[in-house]
Amino acid sequence: MTVAGRRPGARARWMAAALAAMLAGCGTAPADGVLVFAAASLQTALDDMRPDLSRLAGVEVRVSYAGSPTLARQIESGAPADVFIPADAEWMDYLEARGAVQSASRVNVAGNGLVLVAPAAHAPTLAIAHGFPLAAALGDGRLAMADPDVPAGRYGRAALMTMGVWDDVADRIAPGENVRAALLLVARGEAPLGVVYRTDAHAERRVAVVDTFPAGSHPPIVYPAALTATAAPAAARVLEALRSSEAAAAFSRHGFAPAPSGP
């Protein structure tokens, strides 16, 4: 049986070509390139170092940014990523347990810190300590932070719980789908305070750091990287470039901490 006069199989070939064109329009890597799926908080640093990564790896490197859970689920569903860099170990563990990343390739590439920020023109004097008056400092406003499903949100909630103030503000959260969305609320003056990564505050001139959360108030913030199960051969060179001295310098320049050791 033919379809609209096409030979058998022509429809399947046409659909495959249409799907390929659609995927190309959605930002997939070209056949000779490598596509990295990276947490939104890495955008400024990776955009800066992408030319060096491409040069060191000898292949075009492209990066797609979103919240770590969004990216992990896309990879699980077959998205054509070659390298995955989430903002915590949990989402890497999630894909590793499902055979969607190559376990032997996994390596930590950077660390981070957590800070309380405010609009630069209206930053209060507020010291983070157990029981500090966060709710009072919000006034009638809300606290911007990433949704707790996102790593930055989990870190933030853990820090606020450790500081004994989570119950005071739990019903006054303005959640963002990722940390950059939360940062934008503060930068625009739509939230008087926010909890974001140190590097996000570093990248946004419209906010000021009020104080830094103690490292022990939340789990260590780590960015693991690994090849996906379907990674192109050239992706291994990109992963190696992410461990280079040039990449380490770029991460440091953008406020990231050295990569913690271990899984």
LOLO-741679 format. One record per residue (C-alpha): z, x, y; residue number from 1; residue in one letter. Coordinates in steps of 0.25 Angstrom, whole numbers, always signed. Last residue first. Example, Ala and Ser with C-alpha at 12.3 -4.5 7.8 and 13.67 -1.06 7.14 Angstrom:
// LOLO-741679
((+29, +55, -4), 2, s)
((+31, +49, -18), 1, a)
//
This chain:
// LOLO-741679
((+175, +127, +44), 263, p)
((+182, +140, +48), 262, g)
((+181, +148, +60), 261, s)
((+182, +142, +74), 260, p)
((+170, +144, +83), 259, a)
((+173, +151, +96), 258, p)
((+176, +141, +107), 257, a)
((+166, +133, +115), 256, f)
((+166, +134, +130), 255, g)
((+151, +134, +133), 254, h)
((+150, +149, +134), 253, r)
((+158, +150, +121), 252, s)
((+147, +142, +114), 251, f)
((+136, +150, +120), 250, a)
((+143, +163, +116), 249, a)
((+145, +159, +102), 248, a)
((+130, +155, +102), 247, a)
((+126, +169, +106), 246, e)
((+135, +175, +97), 245, s)
((+129, +168, +85), 244, s)
((+135, +157, +77), 243, r)
((+126, +146, +82), 242, l)
((+114, +155, +79), 241, a)
((+118, +155, +64), 240, e)
((+117, +140, +64), 239, l)
((+104, +141, +71), 238, v)
((+99, +151, +60), 237, r)
((+104, +141, +49), 236, a)
((+96, +130, +56), 235, a)
((+83, +138, +53), 234, a)
((+83, +133, +39), 233, p)
((+82, +119, +43), 232, a)
((+95, +111, +41), 231, a)
((+95, +100, +30), 230, t)
((+110, +101, +26), 229, a)
((+114, +103, +40), 228, t)
((+118, +117, +45), 227, l)
((+132, +119, +50), 226, a)
((+139, +120, +63), 225, a)
((+154, +119, +65), 224, p)
((+160, +116, +80), 223, y)
((+175, +117, +80), 222, v)
((+186, +110, +88), 221, i)
((+199, +114, +81), 220, p)
((+207, +101, +79), 219, p)
((+215, +96, +91), 218, h)
((+227, +98, +98), 217, s)
((+228, +113, +93), 216, g)
((+218, +118, +103), 215, a)
((+226, +112, +115), 214, p)
((+218, +102, +123), 213, f)
((+212, +108, +136), 212, t)
((+215, +103, +150), 211, d)
((+209, +96, +161), 210, v)
((+195, +102, +159), 209, v)
((+186, +98, +170), 208, a)
((+173, +89, +169), 207, v)
((+161, +88, +178), 206, r)
((+157, +102, +174), 205, r)
((+154, +98, +159), 204, e)
((+151, +109, +150), 203, a)
((+165, +116, +149), 202, h)
((+171, +102, +147), 201, a)
((+162, +100, +135), 200, d)
((+166, +114, +130), 199, t)
((+181, +110, +130), 198, r)
((+178, +98, +121), 197, y)
((+181, +85, +127), 196, v)
((+193, +76, +130), 195, v)
((+191, +67, +143), 194, g)
((+198, +63, +156), 193, l)
((+195, +54, +168), 192, p)
((+183, +47, +161), 191, a)
((+171, +42, +168), 190, e)
((+171, +53, +177), 189, g)
((+157, +57, +173), 188, r)
((+162, +70, +167), 187, a)
((+173, +63, +160), 186, v)
((+163, +53, +153), 185, l)
((+153, +64, +151), 184, l)
((+164, +72, +143), 183, l)
((+166, +60, +133), 182, a)
((+151, +60, +131), 181, a)
((+150, +75, +128), 180, r)
((+162, +73, +118), 179, v)
((+154, +63, +109), 178, n)
((+152, +48, +108), 177, e)
((+162, +47, +120), 176, g)
((+175, +40, +119), 175, p)
((+183, +35, +132), 174, a)
((+197, +35, +127), 173, i)
((+208, +26, +133), 172, r)
((+213, +20, +120), 171, d)
((+217, +33, +114), 170, a)
((+223, +38, +127), 169, v)
((+238, +37, +125), 168, d)
((+238, +38, +110), 167, d)
((+230, +51, +111), 166, w)
((+240, +58, +120), 165, v)
((+249, +65, +110), 164, g)
((+242, +79, +113), 163, m)
((+239, +80, +98), 162, t)
((+233, +66, +99), 161, m)
((+225, +70, +111), 160, l)
((+220, +82, +104), 159, a)
((+216, +75, +91), 158, a)
((+209, +64, +99), 157, r)
((+201, +75, +107), 156, g)
((+197, +82, +94), 155, y)
((+193, +69, +88), 154, r)
((+185, +65, +100), 153, g)
((+178, +79, +101), 152, a)
((+174, +77, +86), 151, p)
((+167, +64, +88), 150, v)
((+173, +52, +80), 149, d)
((+185, +52, +91), 148, p)
((+175, +48, +102), 147, d)
((+173, +59, +112), 146, a)
((+183, +59, +123), 145, m)
((+184, +53, +137), 144, a)
((+198, +48, +141), 143, l)
((+198, +35, +148), 142, r)
((+202, +31, +163), 141, g)
((+212, +23, +169), 140, d)
((+221, +35, +172), 139, g)
((+217, +45, +162), 138, l)
((+228, +55, +166), 137, a)
((+238, +45, +162), 136, a)
((+232, +44, +148), 135, a)
((+232, +60, +147), 134, l)
((+247, +62, +151), 133, p)
((+250, +74, +142), 132, f)
((+257, +70, +129), 131, g)
((+256, +84, +123), 130, h)
((+249, +93, +132), 129, a)
((+236, +93, +140), 128, i)
((+238, +96, +154), 127, a)
((+232, +87, +165), 126, l)
((+228, +90, +179), 125, t)
((+217, +80, +182), 124, p)
((+202, +82, +183), 123, a)
((+196, +73, +193), 122, h)
((+184, +81, +198), 121, a)
((+181, +88, +185), 120, a)
((+181, +75, +177), 119, p)
((+192, +77, +167), 118, a)
((+193, +85, +154), 117, v)
((+203, +86, +143), 116, l)
((+199, +98, +133), 115, v)
((+196, +101, +119), 114, l)
((+191, +115, +114), 113, g)
((+179, +120, +106), 112, n)
((+175, +128, +94), 111, g)
((+161, +134, +90), 110, a)
((+151, +138, +79), 109, v)
((+159, +134, +66), 108, n)
((+150, +137, +54), 107, v)
((+144, +128, +43), 106, r)
((+132, +134, +35), 105, s)
((+139, +134, +21), 104, a)
((+141, +119, +23), 103, s)
((+127, +115, +25), 102, q)
((+127, +101, +32), 101, v)
((+124, +87, +27), 100, a)
((+131, +89, +14), 99, g)
((+140, +77, +16), 98, r)
((+153, +84, +17), 97, a)
((+146, +94, +26), 96, e)
((+142, +83, +35), 95, l)
((+157, +78, +37), 94, y)
((+162, +92, +38), 93, d)
((+153, +95, +49), 92, m)
((+158, +82, +56), 91, w)
((+173, +87, +54), 90, e)
((+171, +101, +58), 89, a)
((+170, +97, +73), 88, d)
((+160, +97, +84), 87, a)
((+148, +96, +76), 86, p)
((+137, +107, +74), 85, i)
((+126, +103, +64), 84, f)
((+114, +111, +61), 83, v)
((+100, +107, +56), 82, d)
((+100, +92, +60), 81, a)
((+89, +83, +55), 80, p)
((+97, +70, +55), 79, a)
((+99, +65, +40), 78, g)
((+110, +55, +41), 77, s)
((+121, +65, +39), 76, e)
((+115, +73, +51), 75, i)
((+116, +61, +59), 74, q)
((+130, +58, +55), 73, r)
((+134, +72, +59), 72, a)
((+128, +71, +72), 71, l)
((+135, +58, +76), 70, t)
((+148, +64, +71), 69, p)
((+146, +76, +79), 68, s)
((+143, +69, +92), 67, g)
((+129, +72, +98), 66, a)
((+120, +84, +101), 65, y)
((+106, +87, +95), 64, s)
((+102, +102, +96), 63, v)
((+89, +109, +94), 62, r)
((+87, +123, +90), 61, v)
((+73, +129, +89), 60, e)
((+73, +141, +80), 59, v)
((+75, +156, +80), 58, g)
((+89, +154, +77), 57, a)
((+94, +164, +88), 56, l)
((+83, +159, +98), 55, r)
((+86, +144, +95), 54, s)
((+101, +146, +96), 53, l)
((+99, +154, +109), 52, d)
((+91, +142, +115), 51, p)
((+102, +132, +110), 50, r)
((+114, +140, +116), 49, m)
((+115, +131, +129), 48, d)
((+111, +118, +122), 47, d)
((+121, +122, +111), 46, l)
((+133, +124, +121), 45, a)
((+130, +112, +130), 44, t)
((+128, +103, +118), 43, q)
((+140, +107, +109), 42, l)
((+149, +96, +113), 41, s)
((+138, +86, +108), 40, a)
((+140, +91, +93), 39, a)
((+128, +97, +88), 38, a)
((+116, +94, +79), 37, f)
((+107, +106, +78), 36, v)
((+92, +104, +76), 35, l)
((+84, +117, +71), 34, v)
((+70, +119, +74), 33, g)
((+57, +122, +67), 32, d)
((+54, +108, +62), 31, a)
((+59, +102, +76), 30, p)
((+73, +98, +77), 29, a)
((+77, +83, +78), 28, t)
((+78, +77, +92), 27, g)
((+76, +62, +91), 26, c)
((+62, +63, +94), 25, g)
((+59, +72, +82), 24, a)
((+66, +62, +74), 23, l)
((+57, +51, +78), 22, m)
((+44, +60, +76), 21, a)
((+49, +63, +62), 20, a)
((+52, +48, +59), 19, l)
((+38, +45, +64), 18, a)
((+32, +56, +55), 17, a)
((+39, +51, +43), 16, a)
((+35, +36, +46), 15, m)
((+21, +40, +46), 14, w)
((+22, +48, +33), 13, r)
((+28, +36, +27), 12, a)
((+18, +27, +32), 11, r)
((+7, +36, +27), 10, a)
((+12, +36, +13), 9, g)
((+2, +26, +8), 8, p)
((-10, +27, +16), 7, r)
((-9, +20, +30), 6, r)
((-17, +7, +32), 5, g)
((-5, +0, +39), 4, a)
((+4, +3, +27), 3, v)
((-3, +5, +14), 2, t)
((+0, +0, +0), 1, m)
//
